[in-house]
C-alpha cells in the first residue's frame, strides 16, 4: 500500500487549512482516486479548485490542477494516462495554484 504526501497551496490550502497531509492508499490507486478521496473528505467546494473545465475548439475538457513529483499531470510525455496514472509509494502530489517569480 503506497504512502503518499499531498502538499496544498493557494486556494486548496485555504479550504483545507493545512500545508500537507500524508495518506496510505490501496495499491492501484490513481491520481484521480486521490482527488476523489480529498473531495469526499473536504467537500464539493474543493472540487472547483482541483479541476479546470472548459471548451477548446468545440470539445469539452476537464483536467486536474495537480503536480506529481514536481511534474504537471497534463504533461503527456510524463503521464500518458493523465489522472488515471497510478500513484506509487513516496509520490508527492502538489495541489493548487503554484506561483513563482523573481
C-alpha positions in Angstrom: 0.0 0.0 0.0 1.6 3.2 -1.2 2.3 6.1 1.3 1.9 9.4 -0.5 2.2 13.1 0.6 -0.2 15.8 -0.6 1.0 19.4 -0.4 -1.6 22.1 -0.5 -1.2 25.6 -2.0 -3.2 28.7 -2.6 -7.0 28.2 -2.8 -6.7 24.5 -1.9 -4.8 25.4 1.3 -7.5 28.0 2.0 -10.1 25.2 2.1 -8.1 22.5 3.8 -6.2 24.8 6.1 -3.1 22.7 6.3 0.1 22.7 4.2 0.5 18.9 3.8 -1.1 15.6 4.6 0.1 12.0 4.4 -2.1 9.1 3.2 -1.7 5.4 2.8 -3.8 4.3 -0.2 -4.6 0.9 -1.7 -2.3 -0.5 -4.3 -3.5 0.6 -7.7 -5.0 3.9 -6.6 -4.8 6.6 -9.3 -4.3 10.3 -9.1 -8.0 10.7 -9.8 -8.7 8.3 -6.9 -6.7 10.5 -4.5 -8.6 13.6 -5.7 -11.9 11.8 -5.1 -10.7 10.9 -1.6 -9.9 14.5 -0.9 -13.3 15.7 -2.2 -15.1 13.2 -0.1 -13.0 14.2 3.0 -13.2 18.0 2.5 -16.4 18.5 0.5 -17.5 19.5 -3.0 -16.2 23.1 -2.7 -12.7 21.6 -3.0 -13.5 20.1 -6.4 -13.8 23.5 -8.2 -10.2 24.3 -7.1 -8.8 20.9 -8.2 -10.2 20.8 -11.7 -10.3 23.2 -14.7 -13.1 22.8 -17.2 -13.9 24.4 -20.5 -14.3 24.1 -24.2 -11.5 24.3 -26.7 -12.3 24.1 -30.4 -15.8 22.9 -29.6 -14.5 20.0 -27.4 -15.2 19.8 -23.7 -12.3 19.2 -21.4 -11.7 18.6 -17.7 -8.3 18.5 -16.3 -6.8 18.5 -12.8 -4.5 21.2 -11.4 -2.1 18.6 -9.9 1.7 18.1 -9.9 3.1 14.6 -9.2 6.7 14.7 -8.1 7.0 18.3 -9.4 5.7 17.5 -12.9 2.3 18.6 -14.2 -0.2 15.7 -14.6 -1.2 17.3 -18.0 2.3 16.6 -19.5 1.6 13.6 -21.6 5.2 12.8 -22.1 5.5 12.2 -18.4 1.9 11.0 -17.7 0.4 9.4 -20.8 -2.5 8.2 -18.6 -3.2 11.6 -17.2 -5.2 11.5 -13.9 -5.6 7.7 -14.4 -1.9 7.4 -13.5 -1.3 5.1 -10.6 0.4 6.6 -7.5 3.5 5.0 -6.2 5.0 4.7 -2.7 6.7 8.0 -1.9 4.9 10.1 -4.5 4.3 13.8 -3.7 1.1 15.4 -5.1 1.0 19.2 -5.1 -2.5 20.6 -5.3 -3.5 24.2 -6.0 -2.1 27.1 -7.9 1.7 27.2 -7.6 3.3 30.5 -8.4 6.9 31.6 -8.7 8.8 34.6 -9.7 11.8 36.6 -9.1 
